[in-house]
């Protein structure tokens, strides 16, 4: 290998490292406010959405739509 080949190889490795996307999305648990223990799992990008998620969704254990709030995955 010549000096030019080594330089090209080094630049290719640097370019690959810079081009990789960061794993921004995380999974969060949406827990029922009815206290049934039922939950949904949702993906969230914390860089774009900094506030806590809240949805009104169906809880089959109480047979109603109730508020679901964000909690961390265990």
mmJSON file of the N, C-alpha and C atoms, coordinates in Angstrom:
{"data_MODEL":{"atom_site":{
"group_PDB":["ATOM","ATOM","ATOM","ATOM","ATOM","ATOM","ATOM","ATOM","ATOM","ATOM","ATOM","ATOM","ATOM","ATOM","ATOM","ATOM","ATOM","ATOM","ATOM","ATOM","ATOM","ATOM","ATOM","ATOM","ATOM","ATOM","ATOM","ATOM","ATOM","ATOM","ATOM","ATOM","ATOM","ATOM","ATOM","ATOM","ATOM","ATOM","ATOM","ATOM","ATOM","ATOM","ATOM","ATOM","ATOM","ATOM","ATOM","ATOM","ATOM","ATOM","ATOM","ATOM","ATOM","ATOM","ATOM","ATOM","ATOM","ATOM","ATOM","ATOM","ATOM","ATOM","ATOM","ATOM","ATOM","ATOM","ATOM","ATOM","ATOM","ATOM","ATOM","ATOM","ATOM","ATOM","ATOM","ATOM","ATOM","ATOM","ATOM","ATOM","ATOM","ATOM","ATOM","ATOM","ATOM","ATOM","ATOM","ATOM","ATOM","ATOM","ATOM","ATOM","ATOM","ATOM","ATOM","ATOM","ATOM","ATOM","ATOM","ATOM","ATOM","ATOM","ATOM","ATOM","ATOM","ATOM","ATOM","ATOM","ATOM","ATOM","ATOM","ATOM","ATOM","ATOM","ATOM","ATOM","ATOM","ATOM","ATOM","ATOM","ATOM","ATOM","ATOM","ATOM","ATOM","ATOM","ATOM","ATOM","ATOM","ATOM","ATOM","ATOM","ATOM","ATOM","ATOM","ATOM","ATOM","ATOM","ATOM","ATOM","ATOM","ATOM","ATOM","ATOM","ATOM","ATOM","ATOM","ATOM","ATOM","ATOM","ATOM","ATOM","ATOM","ATOM","ATOM","ATOM","ATOM","ATOM","ATOM","ATOM","ATOM","ATOM","ATOM","ATOM","ATOM","ATOM","ATOM","ATOM","ATOM","ATOM","ATOM","ATOM","ATOM","ATOM","ATOM","ATOM","ATOM","ATOM","ATOM","ATOM","ATOM","ATOM","ATOM","ATOM","ATOM","ATOM","ATOM","ATOM","ATOM","ATOM","ATOM","ATOM","ATOM","ATOM","ATOM","ATOM","ATOM","ATOM","ATOM","ATOM","ATOM","ATOM","ATOM","ATOM","ATOM","ATOM","ATOM","ATOM","ATOM","ATOM","ATOM","ATOM","ATOM","ATOM","ATOM","ATOM","ATOM","ATOM","ATOM","ATOM","ATOM","ATOM"],
"id":[1,2,3,4,5,6,7,8,9,10,11,12,13,14,15,16,17,18,19,20,21,22,23,24,25,26,27,28,29,30,31,32,33,34,35,36,37,38,39,40,41,42,43,44,45,46,47,48,49,50,51,52,53,54,55,56,57,58,59,60,61,62,63,64,65,66,67,68,69,70,71,72,73,74,75,76,77,78,79,80,81,82,83,84,85,86,87,88,89,90,91,92,93,94,95,96,97,98,99,100,101,102,103,104,105,106,107,108,109,110,111,112,113,114,115,116,117,118,119,120,121,122,123,124,125,126,127,128,129,130,131,132,133,134,135,136,137,138,139,140,141,142,143,144,145,146,147,148,149,150,151,152,153,154,155,156,157,158,159,160,161,162,163,164,165,166,167,168,169,170,171,172,173,174,175,176,177,178,179,180,181,182,183,184,185,186,187,188,189,190,191,192,193,194,195,196,197,198,199,200,201,202,203,204,205,206,207,208,209,210,211,212,213,214,215,216,217,218,219,220,221,222],
"type_symbol":["N","C","C","N","C","C","N","C","C","N","C","C","N","C","C","N","C","C","N","C","C","N","C","C","N","C","C","N","C","C","N","C","C","N","C","C","N","C","C","N","C","C","N","C","C","N","C","C","N","C","C","N","C","C","N","C","C","N","C","C","N","C","C","N","C","C","N","C","C","N","C","C","N","C","C","N","C","C","N","C","C","N","C","C","N","C","C","N","C","C","N","C","C","N","C","C","N","C","C","N","C","C","N","C","C","N","C","C","N","C","C","N","C","C","N","C","C","N","C","C","N","C","C","N","C","C","N","C","C","N","C","C","N","C","C","N","C","C","N","C","C","N","C","C","N","C","C","N","C","C","N","C","C","N","C","C","N","C","C","N","C","C","N","C","C","N","C","C","N","C","C","N","C","C","N","C","C","N","C","C","N","C","C","N","C","C","N","C","C","N","C","C","N","C","C","N","C","C","N","C","C","N","C","C","N","C","C","N","C","C","N","C","C","N","C","C","N","C","C","N","C","C"],
"label_atom_id":["N","CA","C","N","CA","C","N","CA","C","N","CA","C","N","CA","C","N","CA","C","N","CA","C","N","CA","C","N","CA","C","N","CA","C","N","CA","C","N","CA","C","N","CA","C","N","CA","C","N","CA","C","N","CA","C","N","CA","C","N","CA","C","N","CA","C","N","CA","C","N","CA","C","N","CA","C","N","CA","C","N","CA","C","N","CA","C","N","CA","C","N","CA","C","N","CA","C","N","CA","C","N","CA","C","N","CA","C","N","CA","C","N","CA","C","N","CA","C","N","CA","C","N","CA","C","N","CA","C","N","CA","C","N","CA","C","N","CA","C","N","CA","C","N","CA","C","N","CA","C","N","CA","C","N","CA","C","N","CA","C","N","CA","C","N","CA","C","N","CA","C","N","CA","C","N","CA","C","N","CA","C","N","CA","C","N","CA","C","N","CA","C","N","CA","C","N","CA","C","N","CA","C","N","CA","C","N","CA","C","N","CA","C","N","CA","C","N","CA","C","N","CA","C","N","CA","C","N","CA","C","N","CA","C","N","CA","C","N","CA","C","N","CA","C","N","CA","C","N","CA","C","N","CA","C","N","CA","C"],
"label_alt_id":[null,null,null,null,null,null,null,null,null,null,null,null,null,null,null,null,null,null,null,null,null,null,null,null,null,null,null,null,null,null,null,null,null,null,null,null,null,null,null,null,null,null,null,null,null,null,null,null,null,null,null,null,null,null,null,null,null,null,null,null,null,null,null,null,null,null,null,null,null,null,null,null,null,null,null,null,null,null,null,null,null,null,null,null,null,null,null,null,null,null,null,null,null,null,null,null,null,null,null,null,null,null,null,null,null,null,null,null,null,null,null,null,null,null,null,null,null,null,null,null,null,null,null,null,null,null,null,null,null,null,null,null,null,null,null,null,null,null,null,null,null,null,null,null,null,null,null,null,null,null,null,null,null,null,null,null,null,null,null,null,null,null,null,null,null,null,null,null,null,null,null,null,null,null,null,null,null,null,null,null,null,null,null,null,null,null,null,null,null,null,null,null,null,null,null,null,null,null,null,null,null,null,null,null,null,null,null,null,null,null,null,null,null,null,null,null,null,null,null,null,null,null],
"label_comp_id":["UNK","UNK","UNK","UNK","UNK","UNK","UNK","UNK","UNK","UNK","UNK","UNK","UNK","UNK","UNK","UNK","UNK","UNK","UNK","UNK","UNK","UNK","UNK","UNK","UNK","UNK","UNK","UNK","UNK","UNK","UNK","UNK","UNK","UNK","UNK","UNK","UNK","UNK","UNK","UNK","UNK","UNK","UNK","UNK","UNK","UNK","UNK","UNK","UNK","UNK","UNK","UNK","UNK","UNK","UNK","UNK","UNK","UNK","UNK","UNK","UNK","UNK","UNK","UNK","UNK","UNK","UNK","UNK","UNK","UNK","UNK","UNK","UNK","UNK","UNK","UNK","UNK","UNK","UNK","UNK","UNK","UNK","UNK","UNK","UNK","UNK","UNK","UNK","UNK","UNK","UNK","UNK","UNK","UNK","UNK","UNK","UNK","UNK","UNK","UNK","UNK","UNK","UNK","UNK","UNK","UNK","UNK","UNK","UNK","UNK","UNK","UNK","UNK","UNK","UNK","UNK","UNK","UNK","UNK","UNK","UNK","UNK","UNK","UNK","UNK","UNK","UNK","UNK","UNK","UNK","UNK","UNK","UNK","UNK","UNK","UNK","UNK","UNK","UNK","UNK","UNK","UNK","UNK","UNK","UNK","UNK","UNK","UNK","UNK","UNK","UNK","UNK","UNK","UNK","UNK","UNK","UNK","UNK","UNK","UNK","UNK","UNK","UNK","UNK","UNK","UNK","UNK","UNK","UNK","UNK","UNK","UNK","UNK","UNK","UNK","UNK","UNK","UNK","UNK","UNK","UNK","UNK","UNK","UNK","UNK","UNK","UNK","UNK","UNK","UNK","UNK","UNK","UNK","UNK","UNK","UNK","UNK","UNK","UNK","UNK","UNK","UNK","UNK","UNK","UNK","UNK","UNK","UNK","UNK","UNK","UNK","UNK","UNK","UNK","UNK","UNK","UNK","UNK","UNK","UNK","UNK","UNK"],
"label_asym_id":["A","A","A","A","A","A","A","A","A","A","A","A","A","A","A","A","A","A","A","A","A","A","A","A","A","A","A","A","A","A","A","A","A","A","A","A","A","A","A","A","A","A","A","A","A","A","A","A","A","A","A","A","A","A","A","A","A","A","A","A","A","A","A","A","A","A","A","A","A","A","A","A","A","A","A","A","A","A","A","A","A","A","A","A","A","A","A","A","A","A","A","A","A","A","A","A","A","A","A","A","A","A","A","A","A","A","A","A","A","A","A","A","A","A","A","A","A","A","A","A","A","A","A","A","A","A","A","A","A","A","A","A","A","A","A","A","A","A","A","A","A","A","A","A","A","A","A","A","A","A","A","A","A","A","A","A","A","A","A","A","A","A","A","A","A","A","A","A","A","A","A","A","A","A","A","A","A","A","A","A","A","A","A","A","A","A","A","A","A","A","A","A","A","A","A","A","A","A","A","A","A","A","A","A","A","A","A","A","A","A","A","A","A","A","A","A","A","A","A","A","A","A"],
"label_entity_id":["1","1","1","1","1","1","1","1","1","1","1","1","1","1","1","1","1","1","1","1","1","1","1","1","1","1","1","1","1","1","1","1","1","1","1","1","1","1","1","1","1","1","1","1","1","1","1","1","1","1","1","1","1","1","1","1","1","1","1","1","1","1","1","1","1","1","1","1","1","1","1","1","1","1","1","1","1","1","1","1","1","1","1","1","1","1","1","1","1","1","1","1","1","1","1","1","1","1","1","1","1","1","1","1","1","1","1","1","1","1","1","1","1","1","1","1","1","1","1","1","1","1","1","1","1","1","1","1","1","1","1","1","1","1","1","1","1","1","1","1","1","1","1","1","1","1","1","1","1","1","1","1","1","1","1","1","1","1","1","1","1","1","1","1","1","1","1","1","1","1","1","1","1","1","1","1","1","1","1","1","1","1","1","1","1","1","1","1","1","1","1","1","1","1","1","1","1","1","1","1","1","1","1","1","1","1","1","1","1","1","1","1","1","1","1","1","1","1","1","1","1","1"],
"label_seq_id":[1,1,1,2,2,2,3,3,3,4,4,4,5,5,5,6,6,6,7,7,7,8,8,8,9,9,9,10,10,10,11,11,11,12,12,12,13,13,13,14,14,14,15,15,15,16,16,16,17,17,17,18,18,18,19,19,19,20,20,20,21,21,21,22,22,22,23,23,23,24,24,24,25,25,25,26,26,26,27,27,27,28,28,28,29,29,29,30,30,30,31,31,31,32,32,32,33,33,33,34,34,34,35,35,35,36,36,36,37,37,37,38,38,38,39,39,39,40,40,40,41,41,41,42,42,42,43,43,43,44,44,44,45,45,45,46,46,46,47,47,47,48,48,48,49,49,49,50,50,50,51,51,51,52,52,52,53,53,53,54,54,54,55,55,55,56,56,56,57,57,57,58,58,58,59,59,59,60,60,60,61,61,61,62,62,62,63,63,63,64,64,64,65,65,65,66,66,66,67,67,67,68,68,68,69,69,69,70,70,70,71,71,71,72,72,72,73,73,73,74,74,74],
"pdbx_PDB_ins_code":[null,null,null,null,null,null,null,null,null,null,null,null,null,null,null,null,null,null,null,null,null,null,null,null,null,null,null,null,null,null,null,null,null,null,null,null,null,null,null,null,null,null,null,null,null,null,null,null,null,null,null,null,null,null,null,null,null,null,null,null,null,null,null,null,null,null,null,null,null,null,null,null,null,null,null,null,null,null,null,null,null,null,null,null,null,null,null,null,null,null,null,null,null,null,null,null,null,null,null,null,null,null,null,null,null,null,null,null,null,null,null,null,null,null,null,null,null,null,null,null,null,null,null,null,null,null,null,null,null,null,null,null,null,null,null,null,null,null,null,null,null,null,null,null,null,null,null,null,null,null,null,null,null,null,null,null,null,null,null,null,null,null,null,null,null,null,null,null,null,null,null,null,null,null,null,null,null,null,null,null,null,null,null,null,null,null,null,null,null,null,null,null,null,null,null,null,null,null,null,null,null,null,null,null,null,null,null,null,null,null,null,null,null,null,null,null,null,null,null,null,null,null],
"Cartn_x":[0.835,0.0,0.877,0.475,1.216,0.603,1.219,0.724,-0.638,-0.854,-2.143,-3.267,-2.974,-3.987,-4.389,-3.427,-3.704,-4.549,-4.231,-4.992,-6.435,-6.641,-7.993,-8.77,-8.128,-8.774,-9.171,-8.289,-8.579,-9.769,-9.831,-10.946,-12.261,-12.213,-13.429,-13.969,-13.091,-13.519,-14.115,-13.491,-14.032,-15.39,-15.554,-16.806,-17.931,-17.624,-18.631,-19.074,-18.152,-18.495,-19.349,-19.068,-19.815,-21.201,-21.354,-22.609,-23.646,-23.294,-24.245,-25.263,-26.551,-27.562,-27.532,-27.905,-27.969,-29.311,-29.321,-30.557,-31.358,-32.193,-32.883,-34.151,-34.823,-36.108,-35.95,-36.846,-36.903,-38.34,-38.517,-39.848,-40.295,-41.538,-42.115,-43.389,-43.754,-44.958,-46.042,-47.226,-48.375,-49.248,-49.317,-50.006,-51.385,-52.356,-53.734,-53.896,-54.639,-54.923,-56.014,-56.685,-57.733,-57.15,-55.854,-55.204,-55.351,-55.625,-55.808,-54.493,-53.445,-52.169,-52.03,-53.067,-53.014,-52.15,-51.368,-50.486,-50.345,-49.981,-49.6,-48.121,-47.447,-46.051,-46.0,-45.278,-45.189,-43.741,-43.367,-42.023,-42.044,-40.974,-40.912,-39.484,-39.381,-38.08,-37.952,-37.118,-37.044,-36.449,-35.741,-35.203,-36.3,-37.259,-38.329,-39.492,-39.73,-40.89,-40.401,-40.244,-39.647,-40.676,-41.944,-42.952,-43.423,-44.05,-44.556,-45.79,-45.905,-47.038,-48.263,-49.422,-50.706,-51.7,-52.366,-53.361,-54.618,-55.743,-56.99,-57.237,-57.07,-57.166,-58.068,-58.344,-59.271,-58.564,-59.178,-58.692,-59.704,-59.357,-60.317,-60.685,-59.89,-60.196,-61.337,-61.539,-62.68,-63.711,-63.415,-64.325,-64.664,-63.641,-63.827,-62.576,-62.744,-61.595,-61.14,-59.871,-59.324,-58.017,-57.496,-56.236,-55.068,-54.136,-52.903,-51.747,-50.871,-49.731,-48.427,-47.411,-46.104,-45.385,-44.782,-43.898,-42.722,-41.59,-40.417,-40.569,-39.95,-39.914,-38.969,-39.273,-38.402,-37.328],
"Cartn_y":[-1.18,0.0,1.239,2.161,3.418,4.391,5.521,6.547,7.076,7.158,7.634,6.645,5.347,4.334,4.396,4.602,4.681,5.919,7.029,8.26,8.1,7.453,7.218,6.312,5.281,4.367,5.097,5.955,6.718,7.653,8.317,9.217,8.459,7.252,6.441,6.054,5.694,5.328,6.532,7.708,8.92,9.278,9.137,9.473,8.549,7.249,6.302,6.643,7.031,7.362,8.619,9.602,10.848,10.674,9.763,9.606,8.77,8.099,7.234,8.065,7.717,8.448,8.039,8.959,8.666,8.005,7.061,6.395,7.297,8.164,9.165,8.675,7.691,7.274,6.345,6.517,5.626,5.135,4.044,3.528,4.001,4.455,4.877,4.079,3.968,3.244,4.262,4.071,4.917,4.137,4.608,3.895,4.498,3.64,4.066,4.826,5.936,6.715,6.068,5.049,4.355,3.425,3.202,2.376,0.883,0.492,-0.93,-1.644,-0.887,-1.502,-1.744,-1.452,-1.621,-0.51,-0.845,0.153,-0.098,0.948,0.902,1.248,0.815,1.17,2.029,3.145,4.093,4.521,4.823,5.319,6.838,7.43,8.882,9.356,10.497,11.118,12.262,12.115,13.13,14.459,14.456,15.731,16.603,15.969,16.727,16.985,16.069,16.164,16.085,17.222,17.246,17.059,17.402,17.277,15.819,15.508,14.153,13.908,12.679,12.318,12.044,12.468,12.149,11.891,10.75,10.393,9.911,10.092,9.516,8.296,7.115,5.868,4.884,3.788,2.794,1.868,1.686,0.736,-0.402,-1.583,-2.687,-3.228,-2.946,-3.466,-2.709,-1.444,-0.691,-0.412,-0.862,-0.732,0.733,1.615,3.047,3.643,4.866,5.669,6.459,6.357,7.07,7.736,8.57,9.26,8.301,8.279,7.493,8.476,8.347,9.251,8.488,9.213,8.619,8.17,6.993,6.483,5.805,5.723,5.105,3.597,3.019,1.555,0.999,-0.163,-0.79,-1.597],
"Cartn_z":[0.0,0.0,0.0,-0.806,-0.853,0.141,0.279,1.187,0.763,-0.564,-1.069,-0.74,-0.846,-0.529,0.942,1.802,3.239,3.536,2.884,3.091,2.616,1.473,0.955,1.902,2.414,3.351,4.634,5.126,6.341,6.131,4.977,4.67,4.527,3.966,3.837,5.206,6.124,7.47,8.176,8.048,8.661,8.075,6.772,6.109,6.579,6.758,7.229,8.64,9.497,10.875,10.942,10.104,10.119,9.513,8.562,7.851,8.564,9.641,10.32,11.098,10.98,11.749,13.213,14.058,15.481,15.771,16.664,17.043,17.964,17.421,18.214,18.873,18.277,18.808,20.0,20.962,22.116,22.252,22.953,23.217,24.584,24.669,25.936,26.171,27.419,27.812,28.137,27.571,27.879,28.858,30.108,31.177,31.394,31.608,31.81,33.116,33.065,34.267,35.111,34.573,35.315,36.386,36.353,37.362,37.13,35.885,35.589,35.302,35.033,34.67,33.182,32.415,30.965,30.372,29.339,28.728,27.234,26.525,25.118,25.037,23.966,23.727,22.48,22.578,21.468,21.293,20.048,19.752,19.795,20.333,20.478,20.193,19.518,19.295,20.307,21.345,22.389,21.921,20.806,20.296,19.71,19.026,18.384,19.33,20.258,21.137,22.578,23.215,24.55,25.656,25.409,26.461,26.574,27.706,27.931,27.074,26.576,25.743,26.603,26.114,26.729,25.607,25.678,24.676,25.377,24.715,25.184,24.316,24.915,24.165,24.899,24.244,24.774,25.763,26.933,27.939,28.019,27.511,27.474,28.857,29.86,31.202,31.882,31.498,32.026,30.936,29.719,28.58,28.281,28.373,28.138,27.502,26.988,26.59,27.812,28.155,29.31,28.912,29.784,29.536,29.772,28.843,28.972,29.021,30.017,30.173,30.009,29.641,29.35,30.616,30.553,31.591,30.888,31.565,30.944,30.86,29.847,29.711,30.761,31.273,32.277,31.614],
"occupancy":[1.0,1.0,1.0,1.0,1.0,1.0,1.0,1.0,1.0,1.0,1.0,1.0,1.0,1.0,1.0,1.0,1.0,1.0,1.0,1.0,1.0,1.0,1.0,1.0,1.0,1.0,1.0,1.0,1.0,1.0,1.0,1.0,1.0,1.0,1.0,1.0,1.0,1.0,1.0,1.0,1.0,1.0,1.0,1.0,1.0,1.0,1.0,1.0,1.0,1.0,1.0,1.0,1.0,1.0,1.0,1.0,1.0,1.0,1.0,1.0,1.0,1.0,1.0,1.0,1.0,1.0,1.0,1.0,1.0,1.0,1.0,1.0,1.0,1.0,1.0,1.0,1.0,1.0,1.0,1.0,1.0,1.0,1.0,1.0,1.0,1.0,1.0,1.0,1.0,1.0,1.0,1.0,1.0,1.0,1.0,1.0,1.0,1.0,1.0,1.0,1.0,1.0,1.0,1.0,1.0,1.0,1.0,1.0,1.0,1.0,1.0,1.0,1.0,1.0,1.0,1.0,1.0,1.0,1.0,1.0,1.0,1.0,1.0,1.0,1.0,1.0,1.0,1.0,1.0,1.0,1.0,1.0,1.0,1.0,1.0,1.0,1.0,1.0,1.0,1.0,1.0,1.0,1.0,1.0,1.0,1.0,1.0,1.0,1.0,1.0,1.0,1.0,1.0,1.0,1.0,1.0,1.0,1.0,1.0,1.0,1.0,1.0,1.0,1.0,1.0,1.0,1.0,1.0,1.0,1.0,1.0,1.0,1.0,1.0,1.0,1.0,1.0,1.0,1.0,1.0,1.0,1.0,1.0,1.0,1.0,1.0,1.0,1.0,1.0,1.0,1.0,1.0,1.0,1.0,1.0,1.0,1.0,1.0,1.0,1.0,1.0,1.0,1.0,1.0,1.0,1.0,1.0,1.0,1.0,1.0,1.0,1.0,1.0,1.0,1.0,1.0,1.0,1.0,1.0,1.0,1.0,1.0],
"B_iso_or_equiv":[0.0,0.0,0.0,0.0,0.0,0.0,0.0,0.0,0.0,0.0,0.0,0.0,0.0,0.0,0.0,0.0,0.0,0.0,0.0,0.0,0.0,0.0,0.0,0.0,0.0,0.0,0.0,0.0,0.0,0.0,0.0,0.0,0.0,0.0,0.0,0.0,0.0,0.0,0.0,0.0,0.0,0.0,0.0,0.0,0.0,0.0,0.0,0.0,0.0,0.0,0.0,0.0,0.0,0.0,0.0,0.0,0.0,0.0,0.0,0.0,0.0,0.0,0.0,0.0,0.0,0.0,0.0,0.0,0.0,0.0,0.0,0.0,0.0,0.0,0.0,0.0,0.0,0.0,0.0,0.0,0.0,0.0,0.0,0.0,0.0,0.0,0.0,0.0,0.0,0.0,0.0,0.0,0.0,0.0,0.0,0.0,0.0,0.0,0.0,0.0,0.0,0.0,0.0,0.0,0.0,0.0,0.0,0.0,0.0,0.0,0.0,0.0,0.0,0.0,0.0,0.0,0.0,0.0,0.0,0.0,0.0,0.0,0.0,0.0,0.0,0.0,0.0,0.0,0.0,0.0,0.0,0.0,0.0,0.0,0.0,0.0,0.0,0.0,0.0,0.0,0.0,0.0,0.0,0.0,0.0,0.0,0.0,0.0,0.0,0.0,0.0,0.0,0.0,0.0,0.0,0.0,0.0,0.0,0.0,0.0,0.0,0.0,0.0,0.0,0.0,0.0,0.0,0.0,0.0,0.0,0.0,0.0,0.0,0.0,0.0,0.0,0.0,0.0,0.0,0.0,0.0,0.0,0.0,0.0,0.0,0.0,0.0,0.0,0.0,0.0,0.0,0.0,0.0,0.0,0.0,0.0,0.0,0.0,0.0,0.0,0.0,0.0,0.0,0.0,0.0,0.0,0.0,0.0,0.0,0.0,0.0,0.0,0.0,0.0,0.0,0.0,0.0,0.0,0.0,0.0,0.0,0.0],
"pdbx_formal_charge":[null,null,null,null,null,null,null,null,null,null,null,null,null,null,null,null,null,null,null,null,null,null,null,null,null,null,null,null,null,null,null,null,null,null,null,null,null,null,null,null,null,null,null,null,null,null,null,null,null,null,null,null,null,null,null,null,null,null,null,null,null,null,null,null,null,null,null,null,null,null,null,null,null,null,null,null,null,null,null,null,null,null,null,null,null,null,null,null,null,null,null,null,null,null,null,null,null,null,null,null,null,null,null,null,null,null,null,null,null,null,null,null,null,null,null,null,null,null,null,null,null,null,null,null,null,null,null,null,null,null,null,null,null,null,null,null,null,null,null,null,null,null,null,null,null,null,null,null,null,null,null,null,null,null,null,null,null,null,null,null,null,null,null,null,null,null,null,null,null,null,null,null,null,null,null,null,null,null,null,null,null,null,null,null,null,null,null,null,null,null,null,null,null,null,null,null,null,null,null,null,null,null,null,null,null,null,null,null,null,null,null,null,null,null,null,null,null,null,null,null,null,null],
"auth_seq_id":[1,1,1,2,2,2,3,3,3,4,4,4,5,5,5,6,6,6,7,7,7,8,8,8,9,9,9,10,10,10,11,11,11,12,12,12,13,13,13,14,14,14,15,15,15,16,16,16,17,17,17,18,18,18,19,19,19,20,20,20,21,21,21,22,22,22,23,23,23,24,24,24,25,25,25,26,26,26,27,27,27,28,28,28,29,29,29,30,30,30,31,31,31,32,32,32,33,33,33,34,34,34,35,35,35,36,36,36,37,37,37,38,38,38,39,39,39,40,40,40,41,41,41,42,42,42,43,43,43,44,44,44,45,45,45,46,46,46,47,47,47,48,48,48,49,49,49,50,50,50,51,51,51,52,52,52,53,53,53,54,54,54,55,55,55,56,56,56,57,57,57,58,58,58,59,59,59,60,60,60,61,61,61,62,62,62,63,63,63,64,64,64,65,65,65,66,66,66,67,67,67,68,68,68,69,69,69,70,70,70,71,71,71,72,72,72,73,73,73,74,74,74],
"auth_comp_id":["UNK","UNK","UNK","UNK","UNK","UNK","UNK","UNK","UNK","UNK","UNK","UNK","UNK","UNK","UNK","UNK","UNK","UNK","UNK","UNK","UNK","UNK","UNK","UNK","UNK","UNK","UNK","UNK","UNK","UNK","UNK","UNK","UNK","UNK","UNK","UNK","UNK","UNK","UNK","UNK","UNK","UNK","UNK","UNK","UNK","UNK","UNK","UNK","UNK","UNK","UNK","UNK","UNK","UNK","UNK","UNK","UNK","UNK","UNK","UNK","UNK","UNK","UNK","UNK","UNK","UNK","UNK","UNK","UNK","UNK","UNK","UNK","UNK","UNK","UNK","UNK","UNK","UNK","UNK","UNK","UNK","UNK","UNK","UNK","UNK","UNK","UNK","UNK","UNK","UNK","UNK","UNK","UNK","UNK","UNK","UNK","UNK","UNK","UNK","UNK","UNK","UNK","UNK","UNK","UNK","UNK","UNK","UNK","UNK","UNK","UNK","UNK","UNK","UNK","UNK","UNK","UNK","UNK","UNK","UNK","UNK","UNK","UNK","UNK","UNK","UNK","UNK","UNK","UNK","UNK","UNK","UNK","UNK","UNK","UNK","UNK","UNK","UNK","UNK","UNK","UNK","UNK","UNK","UNK","UNK","UNK","UNK","UNK","UNK","UNK","UNK","UNK","UNK","UNK","UNK","UNK","UNK","UNK","UNK","UNK","UNK","UNK","UNK","UNK","UNK","UNK","UNK","UNK","UNK","UNK","UNK","UNK","UNK","UNK","UNK","UNK","UNK","UNK","UNK","UNK","UNK","UNK","UNK","UNK","UNK","UNK","UNK","UNK","UNK","UNK","UNK","UNK","UNK","UNK","UNK","UNK","UNK","UNK","UNK","UNK","UNK","UNK","UNK","UNK","UNK","UNK","UNK","UNK","UNK","UNK","UNK","UNK","UNK","UNK","UNK","UNK","UNK","UNK","UNK","UNK","UNK","UNK"],
"auth_asym_id":["A","A","A","A","A","A","A","A","A","A","A","A","A","A","A","A","A","A","A","A","A","A","A","A","A","A","A","A","A","A","A","A","A","A","A","A","A","A","A","A","A","A","A","A","A","A","A","A","A","A","A","A","A","A","A","A","A","A","A","A","A","A","A","A","A","A","A","A","A","A","A","A","A","A","A","A","A","A","A","A","A","A","A","A","A","A","A","A","A","A","A","A","A","A","A","A","A","A","A","A","A","A","A","A","A","A","A","A","A","A","A","A","A","A","A","A","A","A","A","A","A","A","A","A","A","A","A","A","A","A","A","A","A","A","A","A","A","A","A","A","A","A","A","A","A","A","A","A","A","A","A","A","A","A","A","A","A","A","A","A","A","A","A","A","A","A","A","A","A","A","A","A","A","A","A","A","A","A","A","A","A","A","A","A","A","A","A","A","A","A","A","A","A","A","A","A","A","A","A","A","A","A","A","A","A","A","A","A","A","A","A","A","A","A","A","A","A","A","A","A","A","A"],
"auth_atom_id":["N","CA","C","N","CA","C","N","CA","C","N","CA","C","N","CA","C","N","CA","C","N","CA","C","N","CA","C","N","CA","C","N","CA","C","N","CA","C","N","CA","C","N","CA","C","N","CA","C","N","CA","C","N","CA","C","N","CA","C","N","CA","C","N","CA","C","N","CA","C","N","CA","C","N","CA","C","N","CA","C","N","CA","C","N","CA","C","N","CA","C","N","CA","C","N","CA","C","N","CA","C","N","CA","C","N","CA","C","N","CA","C","N","CA","C","N","CA","C","N","CA","C","N","CA","C","N","CA","C","N","CA","C","N","CA","C","N","CA","C","N","CA","C","N","CA","C","N","CA","C","N","CA","C","N","CA","C","N","CA","C","N","CA","C","N","CA","C","N","CA","C","N","CA","C","N","CA","C","N","CA","C","N","CA","C","N","CA","C","N","CA","C","N","CA","C","N","CA","C","N","CA","C","N","CA","C","N","CA","C","N","CA","C","N","CA","C","N","CA","C","N","CA","C","N","CA","C","N","CA","C","N","CA","C","N","CA","C","N","CA","C","N","CA","C","N","CA","C","N","CA","C","N","CA","C","N","CA","C"],
"pdbx_PDB_model_num":[1,1,1,1,1,1,1,1,1,1,1,1,1,1,1,1,1,1,1,1,1,1,1,1,1,1,1,1,1,1,1,1,1,1,1,1,1,1,1,1,1,1,1,1,1,1,1,1,1,1,1,1,1,1,1,1,1,1,1,1,1,1,1,1,1,1,1,1,1,1,1,1,1,1,1,1,1,1,1,1,1,1,1,1,1,1,1,1,1,1,1,1,1,1,1,1,1,1,1,1,1,1,1,1,1,1,1,1,1,1,1,1,1,1,1,1,1,1,1,1,1,1,1,1,1,1,1,1,1,1,1,1,1,1,1,1,1,1,1,1,1,1,1,1,1,1,1,1,1,1,1,1,1,1,1,1,1,1,1,1,1,1,1,1,1,1,1,1,1,1,1,1,1,1,1,1,1,1,1,1,1,1,1,1,1,1,1,1,1,1,1,1,1,1,1,1,1,1,1,1,1,1,1,1,1,1,1,1,1,1,1,1,1,1,1,1,1,1,1,1,1,1]
}}}
